[in-house]
């Protein structure tokens, strides 16, 4: 199997995480998964690379269910490669985090639980679905061939319900607790770099914010309009020096009350909005101690936002870095939506939810590998076309300027097929000479 030198150069960064034998099998699975369509199983990958008659086919299953390699080490190398390729040395590293549900059934899947299905649920109805819930971390980057932000996954962690954790005799960890552990890992990996962590309402937790402040990571997330915000405690003087010192000072009005006060000073700015557009919004901001009984107070900068046209509801956000400006907090939070696009593209084009493994180790590895493959495809295209514009398909009815992930996947597939530069016939230059093996592979990719 001949691979382009550019793709080999990208894969070489993660090769030290495997043994030599396992790495060779992993490369076969990566190439086969990219060329395959439909279900992303090991057998589908072997068919795509023409190894359907390989007598030792079971050894490729061993890469997922028994081979010794660390997924965390692969994530570390992939993260460093993404940052070195797409993030400048003086720019902050923006990381978005979110959960996604992989719908799976099967009694032998020990870590399967029942979770809320966000796609099937609505505000008035909650629908639970059997499956595996993944906590995915991705680096938000701006690519030269798109005006929108892209989220490139590098780490996926399997979450369990309290019932499943008790069944497995493990201590249950909430989403915020697992995220706090990853924050410490990120600080060890990205030494000396500025890090912004962006999450939705599930990450609006005081304990997580305190952990981020301890590690020098900025957490940006939504804030409830009825959050308990306080002033700093007054200095102790006179007879007030006795007793336990106050944790917080006077309580501020809630943000819902601030929005209704006539004395609130609103400012208006153009904010970089979804879809690469700009939107004019009114905002007001301030600093306060966010406090709840039983925890230490968290010093935050809050931002209250309203739409002057009245199309959007009132929203509030916070940042654990009080030096952030309100427009920068809003612009950073908008980047979070790109990870939802990554989830959908991965399901559509990389076969998430089509695996058929059931053992514990085989459950823990394939889905994070498929999410990481999203980032690898982006890195492959960047290596194949470092300066030149991408050859995007054009139609008379659709002039295309921005590339989608489907376009990137097609370019990588074309490179893996040697750009279809087959030998031509001397008698008829329009005819290409193909081996029967390549023809069989191409026919299988097209027809099955």
C-alpha positions in Angstrom: 0.0 0.0 0.0 1.6 3.2 -1.2 0.7 6.4 0.6 1.5 10.0 -0.3 4.5 11.4 1.5 2.4 14.2 3.0 0.1 11.7 4.7 3.0 9.6 5.9 4.5 12.8 7.5 1.3 13.5 9.4 1.0 9.9 10.6 4.6 9.9 11.7 3.8 12.2 14.6 1.6 9.6 16.3 3.6 6.6 15.3 5.7 6.5 18.6 2.5 5.8 20.5 2.4 2.3 19.0 4.7 -0.6 18.6 6.0 -1.1 15.0 3.6 -4.0 14.3 0.6 -2.3 15.8 1.3 0.9 13.9 1.4 -0.9 10.5 -2.0 -2.5 11.3 -3.4 0.9 12.5 -2.4 2.6 9.3 -4.2 -0.1 7.3 -7.3 0.5 9.4 -7.0 4.3 9.0 -6.7 4.1 5.2 -9.5 1.5 5.0 -11.8 3.5 7.1 -11.3 6.6 5.0 -12.0 4.7 1.8 -14.9 2.7 3.1 -18.5 3.9 3.0 -21.4 2.9 5.2 -20.5 1.0 8.3 -17.0 1.6 9.7 -16.1 -1.9 10.8 -12.8 -3.6 10.6 -13.9 -5.9 7.8 -15.2 -3.0 5.8 -11.8 -1.3 6.2 -10.0 -4.5 5.0 -12.2 -4.8 2.0 -11.5 -1.1 1.1 -7.7 -1.8 0.9 -8.1 -5.1 -0.8 -7.3 -7.4 2.1 -10.5 -9.3 2.2 -8.7 -12.5 1.5 -6.0 -11.9 4.1 -5.7 -15.2 6.2 -4.6 -13.3 9.3 -7.5 -10.9 9.3 -8.2 -11.3 13.0 -5.0 -9.6 13.9 -6.5 -6.3 12.7 -9.2 -6.7 15.3 -6.5 -7.0 17.9 -5.6 -3.3 17.4 -8.9 -2.4 19.0 -9.6 -5.1 21.5 -6.3 -6.2 23.0 -3.2 -4.5 21.6 -1.2 -2.4 24.1 -1.3 1.3 23.3 -2.4 4.4 25.1 -5.2 6.4 23.7 -4.3 9.3 26.0 -0.8 9.4 24.5 -2.3 9.4 21.0 -4.5 12.3 22.1 -1.5 14.2 23.5 0.4 13.9 20.2 -2.6 14.8 18.2 -3.3 17.9 20.3 0.3 19.1 19.9 0.2 18.5 16.2 -3.1 20.5 15.8 -1.8 23.4 17.9 1.6 23.4 16.0 -0.2 23.4 12.6 -3.1 25.8 13.0 -2.5 28.0 16.1 0.2 30.6 16.2 2.6 30.7 19.1 1.3 34.0 20.6 -2.5 33.2 20.1 -4.6 31.6 22.8 -5.7 28.0 22.3 -9.5 27.8 22.3 -10.8 24.4 23.3 -14.5 23.6 23.2 -16.1 20.7 25.2 -19.4 19.0 24.8 -21.1 15.6 25.1 -22.6 13.6 22.3 -24.6 10.4 22.4 -23.7 7.3 20.5 -26.8 5.2 20.2 -25.9 1.6 20.8 -27.9 -1.4 22.0 -26.7 -4.8 23.2 -26.7 -6.6 26.5 -23.0 -7.3 26.3 -22.0 -3.7 26.2 -21.3 -3.2 29.9 -20.9 0.6 29.9 -24.1 1.3 28.0 -26.7 3.5 29.8 -29.9 5.4 29.2 -29.3 9.1 28.4 -31.3 12.0 27.3 -31.4 12.1 23.6 -31.1 15.8 22.7 -32.1 15.3 19.1 -35.4 13.5 19.9 -36.2 15.6 23.0 -37.8 19.0 23.2 -38.5 21.6 25.9 -41.8 19.8 26.8 -40.6 16.2 26.4 -37.5 14.3 27.4 -36.6 11.2 25.4 -34.0 8.7 26.8 -32.1 6.5 24.5 -29.8 3.5 25.1 -26.2 4.3 24.2 -22.8 5.5 25.1 -22.2 9.2 26.0 -18.9 10.7 25.1 -17.2 13.8 26.4 -15.3 15.3 23.5 -12.7 18.0 23.6 -11.7 19.8 20.4 -9.4 22.7 19.3 -11.3 25.5 17.6 -9.3 26.7 14.6 -9.7 29.0 11.6 -8.8 27.2 8.4 -7.7 29.0 5.2 -10.4 27.3 3.1 -13.4 28.3 5.2 -14.8 31.4 6.8 -16.3 29.5 9.7 -14.6 28.1 12.7 -13.8 24.3 12.8 -13.5 22.1 15.9 -10.9 19.4 15.6 -11.4 16.7 18.2 -8.4 15.3 20.0 -9.7 13.6 23.2 -12.9 11.6 23.8 -13.9 10.2 27.2 -16.7 7.7 27.9 -19.1 8.8 30.6 -21.3 6.5 32.6 -24.5 6.9 34.5 -24.6 6.5 38.3 -26.3 3.1 37.9 -23.6 1.9 35.5 -20.8 3.2 37.7 -22.2 1.3 40.7 -22.6 -1.8 38.6 -18.9 -1.6 37.5 -17.9 -0.8 41.1 -16.4 2.5 40.1 -16.7 5.9 41.7 -19.2 8.0 39.7 -17.8 11.2 38.2 -20.0 14.0 36.9 -19.3 15.9 33.7 -17.8 18.8 35.6 -15.5 16.5 37.6 -14.2 14.7 34.5 -13.7 18.1 32.8 -11.7 19.3 35.8 -9.3 16.4 35.5 -8.8 17.1 31.8 -8.1 20.7 32.6 -5.1 19.6 34.7 -4.0 17.3 31.9 -4.2 20.2 29.4 -2.1 22.4 31.5 0.6 19.7 31.7 0.6 19.2 28.0 0.3 22.9 26.9 2.9 24.4 29.2 3.0 28.1 29.1 0.2 28.6 26.6 -3.0 30.5 27.1 -6.0 28.2 27.1 -9.7 29.1 26.8 -12.2 26.4 27.6 -15.7 26.9 26.2 -18.7 24.9 27.3 -22.5 25.0 27.5 -24.7 25.2 30.6 -23.5 21.8 31.9 -20.1 23.4 32.6 -21.5 26.4 34.5 -20.2 24.9 37.8 -18.4 26.8 40.5 -16.0 23.9 41.3 -15.0 23.6 37.7 -14.4 27.4 37.5 -12.2 27.2 40.6 -10.2 24.4 39.1 -9.7 26.4 35.8 -8.5 29.4 37.8 -6.0 27.3 39.7 -4.6 25.9 36.4 -4.6 29.2 34.6 -7.3 28.2 32.2 -10.1 30.6 31.2 -13.6 29.0 31.4 -16.4 30.6 29.3 -19.9 29.3 29.7 -23.5 30.5 30.1 -24.7 31.9 33.5 -28.1 31.6 35.0 -30.1 34.8 35.3 -30.8 34.0 38.9 -27.2 33.2 39.9 -26.2 34.3 43.4 -23.6 37.1 42.9 -21.9 38.9 45.7 -19.5 41.8 46.4 -16.1 41.1 48.0 -16.3 41.0 51.8 -15.7 44.2 53.7 -12.4 44.5 55.6 -12.8 43.5 59.3 -12.4 46.4 61.7 -13.0 46.9 65.4 -15.1 44.3 67.2 -16.0 42.7 63.8 -12.5 41.1 63.9 -13.9 38.3 66.1 -15.5 35.1 64.7 -15.3 33.4 61.3 -14.3 35.8 58.5 -17.0 36.5 55.9 -16.7 34.6 52.6 -18.6 37.1 50.5 -20.0 40.6 51.0 -23.3 42.2 50.1 -25.4 40.4 47.6 -25.9 42.0 44.2 -29.3 42.0 42.4 -29.8 39.0 40.1 -29.1 39.5 36.4 -32.8 39.2 35.7 -33.3 42.2 37.9 -30.4 44.1 36.4 -32.0 43.6 32.9 -35.1 45.4 34.1 -33.5 48.3 36.0 -33.6 51.6 34.3 -30.2 52.6 35.6 -28.5 49.7 33.8 -26.0 51.1 31.3 -26.2 49.2 28.0 -23.5 49.3 25.3 -24.0 48.2 21.7 -21.4 46.4 19.6 -21.1 44.3 16.5 -20.3 40.7 17.5 -18.9 38.0 15.3 -21.9 35.7 15.1 -22.9 32.2 13.8 -22.3 31.3 10.2 -19.4 33.8 9.8 -21.8 36.8 10.1 -21.9 39.8 12.4 -24.8 40.7 14.7 -25.4 43.9 16.6 -26.2 43.2 20.3 -26.6 45.2 23.5 -24.6 44.2 26.5 -23.7 45.2 30.0 -21.0 43.7 32.2 -19.5 43.6 35.6 -17.5 41.5 38.1 -18.8 39.6 41.1 -18.2 36.6 43.4 -20.4 33.7 42.3 -21.2 31.8 45.4 -23.2 28.8 46.5 -23.3 27.3 50.0 -20.7 24.6 50.5 -18.2 25.9 47.9 -15.6 28.7 47.7 -16.7 31.8 45.9 -15.6 32.2 42.3 -14.5 35.6 41.0 -16.0 36.0 37.5 -16.8 38.6 34.9 -20.4 38.4 33.8 -22.0 39.6 30.6 -25.7 40.2 30.1 -26.8 40.3 26.5 -30.0 41.4 24.8 -31.1 41.7 21.2 -32.1 45.2 20.3 -34.5 43.8 17.6 -36.1 41.5 20.2 -35.5 38.3 18.2 -33.3 36.5 20.7 -34.0 36.0 24.4 -32.0 37.5 27.2 -28.8 35.6 27.8 -25.9 35.8 30.4 -22.4 34.4 30.2 -19.3 34.5 32.4 -15.6 34.1 32.2 -13.2 33.1 35.0 -10.7 35.7 33.5 -12.0 39.0 34.7 -9.8 40.8 32.3 -11.7 39.5 29.3 -13.8 42.2 27.6 -17.5 41.5 27.1 -17.3 41.4 23.2 -14.4 38.9 23.4 -16.4 36.7 25.7 -19.4 36.7 23.4 -17.3 36.1 20.3 -15.5 33.2 22.1 -18.7 31.5 23.1 -20.1 31.6 19.5 -17.2 29.4 18.6 -18.7 26.6 20.7 -21.3 25.8 18.0 -18.6 24.4 15.7 -18.3 21.2 17.7 -22.0 20.5 16.9 -21.1 20.6 13.2 -18.2 18.2 13.9 -20.5 15.7 15.6 -23.0 15.8 12.6 -20.2 15.6 10.0 -18.6 12.7 11.8 -21.9 10.8 11.9 -22.6 11.5 8.2 -19.2 10.8 6.8 -17.1 8.8 9.3 -19.6 6.2 10.4 -20.1 7.1 14.1 -22.7 4.7 15.6 -22.0 2.0 12.9 -19.3 0.0 14.9 -20.2 -3.4 16.1 -17.7 -4.1 18.9 -18.9 -5.0 22.4 -15.9 -5.8 24.6 -14.8 -3.1 27.0 -11.5 -2.2 25.3 -13.1 -2.3 21.9 -15.8 0.0 23.1 -13.3 2.5 24.5 -11.2 2.9 21.4 -13.2 3.0 18.0 -15.4 6.0 18.6 -12.5 8.3 19.9 -10.5 7.0 16.9 -13.2 8.1 14.5 -13.5 11.5 16.1 -9.7 11.8 15.9 -9.9 10.8 12.2 -11.9 14.0 11.6 -8.8 16.0 12.7 -6.5 13.7 10.8 -8.4 14.3 7.5 -8.0 18.1 8.1 -4.3 17.7 8.8 -3.9 15.5 5.7 -5.5 18.1 3.4 -3.4 20.9 5.0 -0.3 18.8 4.2 -1.4 18.0 0.7 -2.3 21.6 -0.1 -0.1 23.8 2.2 -0.3 26.9 0.0 -2.4 26.2 -3.1 -6.2 26.6 -3.0 -8.3 23.5 -2.7 -9.6 22.1 -6.0 -13.3 22.3 -5.0 -15.9 20.8 -7.3 -17.8 23.5 -9.1 -21.2 23.4 -10.7 -23.0 25.8 -13.0 -25.8 26.2 -10.4 -23.6 26.3 -7.3 -20.3 28.2 -7.3 -18.5 27.0 -4.2 -15.8 28.9 -2.3 -15.8 27.3 1.1 -14.8 23.7 1.7 -16.9 21.3 3.8 -15.6 18.3 5.6 -17.1 16.1 2.8 -14.8 18.0 0.3 -11.8 17.4 2.5 -12.6 13.7 2.8 -13.0 13.4 -1.0 -9.6 15.1 -1.5 -7.9 12.6 0.9 -9.6 9.7 -0.8 -8.4 10.9 -4.2 -4.9 11.1 -2.8 -5.1 7.6 -1.4 -6.3 6.4 -4.9 -3.0 7.9 -6.3 -5.1 10.8 -7.7 -6.4 8.3 -10.3 -3.2 8.8 -12.2 -3.1 5.3 -13.8 -1.0 4.3 -16.7 -2.6 5.2 -20.1 -2.8 3.2 -23.3 -0.3 4.0 -26.1 -3.0 3.5 -28.7 -5.7 5.5 -27.0 -4.5 8.1 -24.4 -8.1 8.5 -23.1 -8.0 4.9 -21.8 -6.4 4.1 -18.4 -4.8 0.8 -17.6 -5.9 -0.5 -14.3 -5.0 -3.7 -12.5 -7.8 -6.1 -11.7 -7.1 -5.6 -7.9 -7.5 -1.8 -8.1 -10.6 -2.3 -10.3 -12.1 -4.6 -7.7 -11.4 -2.2 -4.9 -12.9 0.7 -6.8 -15.9 -1.3 -7.7 -16.4 -2.4 -4.1 -16.1 1.2 -2.9 -18.7 2.4 -5.5 -21.2 -0.5 -5.4 -21.3 -1.7 -1.8 
